[in-house]
Every structure is written in C-alpha cells, then in structure tokens.
Amino acid sequence: MQVTETLNSGLKREIKITVPAGDMEAKLMARLNDARGKVRINGFRPGKVPVQHLRKMYGKSFMAEVVNEILNDSTRSIISGRGEKAAMQPEVIMTEDEKEAEKILAGGADFEFRLNYEVIPAIEVKDFSDIKVTRQVYDVPESEVDDQVKRVAESARSYEPKEGKAAEGDRVSIDYVGKIGGEAFAGTDQPLVLGSKEFIPGFEDQLVGTKAGDEKQVTVTFPENYQAAHLAGKEATFDVTVKEVAKPGALEINDETAKNLGLESLERLREIVRGQIENQFGSMTRQKVKRQLLDQLDAAYSFEAPSKLVEAEFNNIWAQVNRDLEAAGRTFADEETTEEEARAEYMRLAERRVRLGLVLAEIGEKAGVTVSDDELQRGLFEQVRRFPANQQQEAFEFYRSNPEAINSLRAPMFEEKVVDYLLGQISVEDVKVSKEELMADDEEAESASKAKPAKKASSKKAEAKAGEAAGEAEEPKKKAAPKKKAAKDAE
C-alpha cells in the first residue's frame, strides 16, 4: 500500500492511497481459498471446488468485500499513523469510471482512492492559575419556602359546588368556542380559578358574576407584547358556557395536606420544596459560573477551527433559530436585525462553540476525565424519563441501538465533568447575592448588538436548565398549565 500526501493546507488534508493489483489479488485468493472448504456446489465434493470456478462465480462480490475492508481499515490506521485526528469522517473519493472499476473488481488494476479530511489542530493546554470566577450564591429564606408550600397546597385545595354567582377565587368549569379573524378554536370542561390570571388579561374578569348554565360572550385583546407575534394586539371573542361554579375549601397547610400529595408529613413537603428551590437557583449559579469560565477559555485559546465542524454546528443553530422564529410568528426584522447579520452572528457563535468544545476535550483527555458506563446508563434513563410513558421503551431501544445517539448523551456529560475538574483548579470566589441579582441577565455587553436572536441563542442552555428547575420547584404552575389552553389553541 502506497500512501502519498497530495494536500496539506492549514487543517485540510488529502491523501492518495494505492493498493497494487498484486496485493488485491492476494487478498481475493485468500477469501476464495477460505470459501472453498465452506461452499456447497452441485457436482463437486466438499472442499474440491476449483478456485477458478469459485472466482468465476464469486470473484467480483469477494473483491468488492476486499475493497470495503481496505476502506474501513486503512482510513483509521493511515490517519492515526500520521499522528493526526480527523475532525469528521473523511470523504472517500474513488474512480467514477465504470471500466476502471470493473478492472479493479476483476483484479486487473491497482485500487486507488483518496481521503479528504480536516485535522483537529494541536492544542497546548495552558495554565489555569490566572482564571478567576465569581460564584453568586443565593440563600433561600424560610419565607420563600413558605410561599412555595402555600402554592403547592393551593394545588391540592378542594372545591365544592356553589349555588349562585361566581366570585373571584371561585373555580368555574367552562366550554368555549373562540374566534380570531374568522378562525375558530374550542375547549371543553376547562377549569379556571377566577383571579388566577391564567387566561388572557380581561378574560376572567368578565366571568365574575356568572352562574352555572349561563352563556356569555367574552371579548379580549391579546397584549401587544404577546409571545406569539401573529396574535399580538389582536381581538378575540369567546362564546363561553359556564357548566359549574365551585367555591374553594379552606386552605390547610398541615400533615394531612402533605399526605394528600403523597408525602408522609409537612416537614417532608418543606424539605422537598426547599431542595427544588435550591436546585433551581443552583442551576442558575452553575450556568453563570460556567459562562465566565468559558468566556475566559475563549479569550485564552485562539486557533483555526475545522470548517466542517463549524458548518455542522452552524446548521444546527440556524435550524433552531428558524424554528423558534416560525413558532413565535416573528421575523428577523422583528428582532431588529437582518438575515445576513444574524447569519454572521450565529457563525461566530458556532466557531466559538466548536473551539471551546475542542479545548474542553483536550483538557479532559489530559486530565483523564471519562464518563463511566454507570454514569452513561443513569443519563440514558434520565433522558428516557422525559418521554411519555407509552414511548419510553421505544426511546430506550433507539438510544441503545444508535451509537450516535448515545454519543449525544455522553458529550454533554463529559463537558460537565471537565467543567467540574476546572472549577477545582481555578480561583472561585463565592459572593452572596439577592434573588434579583442572581436572576438578572448578565449579557448587557451584548445588548447593543443588532443581532438579537444571537443574544438569545447564547443563553439558551442556561435558560433551558433554569426553566426545567423552575418547573420542578413550582408544582402549582405545572398543574395550572392546562388553563392556558384557550390562548394555546389560538396559537
């Protein structure tokens, strides 16, 4: 096998590999001789089939297997033998000439192919002693735990049917047909606590004073800053039928309340609520610390990132951006930017992500950071738990049978472990802050940029993680979510 480098420019490489026809012939004959003692052909005793007869029958298919074997085995060995790491799977280029291909399969020509790939640049891990981050810490007061426990208790509050008119605080059960611009949408048996502000502003107020059996037309206007831009400022009418009015029972916060929620005591409820709140704010703290760390690593390491990796990362980001804009009914103009400016901003973001990913990978490799099978298994179960119960087995099988999907779980776990390693090596100063300070967006530096979608994308992970934690901490909000259905249906 002859290996010749035909391109070495920056990170780009092209390698020409030539396997002499004699070597191809030898590999083919080895396969034919092996098959000779295994195949059964009418008219021949086992093991007595002439090799040339086998070649006539199976020669091309066996040679095709030889070609695939060379491509699979040589690609990895050649690149590693050169002391290089390919950024992505190399592109294999073979002859497109049918006559030439036939000669190769017949064993009458050398097998030539080329590998096009980009290498991962050499990264020298620098000293961490100059990296300093501030960790904002919020001590959750008992009053916040009290408020959250009260909201949880509200979700377990009982209601009793009420004769007469609905007042604020009462729960009504309604059917409705809403109309916006001639388009209708409906809901049935929707519970709504008047005064909860779960529906569009003004909707609940118009139901105060209604009673079971009443039919009422409610007219509301979506807020100008409504999240779905295509509904913002628009008027909607709802034909509402009140099916039941119920008054709330006494709000009790005691061991019995906790037991109704499946817990053994009020103390245990408070313990869980505190843990969820602390996890919520701990996640925010973690993301802010991580952002500081990554910003300093980004400033410390400057090198060319493999273009194919950057392109792949950009495509993922860009697809998500467009999905988000479409879902919100917004345009780049609504975000005070242009598509061209947004593309440039997101390309910079993609380059940063790729560069930081390579830096963290190198640091982790040098430090011996690994993700164990047990950790990966726990991560897999955690991921599968997010699917509906009837889809979990299917999701589990998908991950177990798809190496790329498993790697998509392993990569962020590895990254977080490298971050943990770095936090143990750098200077971390804890600073007590208020809840408002912790929750404040610390991206003022980006606010001047016209590419506002990029601003949102750069904090998407932090927002997502904080949102998940908040959802777990604020159980009443999760239970109240269906009450927003009227607005959701309109969207």
Buried (B, 14 or more C-beta within 10 A) or exposed (E): EEEEEEEEEEBBBBBBBBBEBEBBBEBBBEBBEEBBEEBEEEEBEEEEBEEEBBBEBBBBEBBEBBBEEBBEEBBEEBBEEEEBBBBEEBEEEBBEEEEBBEBBBBBEBBBBBBBBBBBBBEBEEEEBEEBEBBBBEBEBEEEBBEEBBEBBBBBBBEBEEBEEEBEEEBBBBBBBBBBBEEEEBBBEEBBBBBEBEBBBEEBBBBBBEBBBEBEBEBEBBBEEEBBBBBBBEBEBBBBBBBBBBBBBEEEEBEBEBBBEBEBEEBEBBBEBBBBBBBBBBBBBBBBBBBBBBBEBBBEEBEEEBBBBBBBBBBEEBBEBBBEBBEEBBBEBEBBEBBBEBBBBBBBBBBBBBBBBBBBBBBBBBEBEBEBEEEBBEEBBEEBBEEBEEEEBEEBBEBBEEEEEBBEEBBBEBBBBBBBEBBBEEBEBEEEEBEBEEBBBEBBEEBEEBBBBBBBBBBBEEBEEBBEBBBBBBBBBEEBBEEBEBBBEBBB
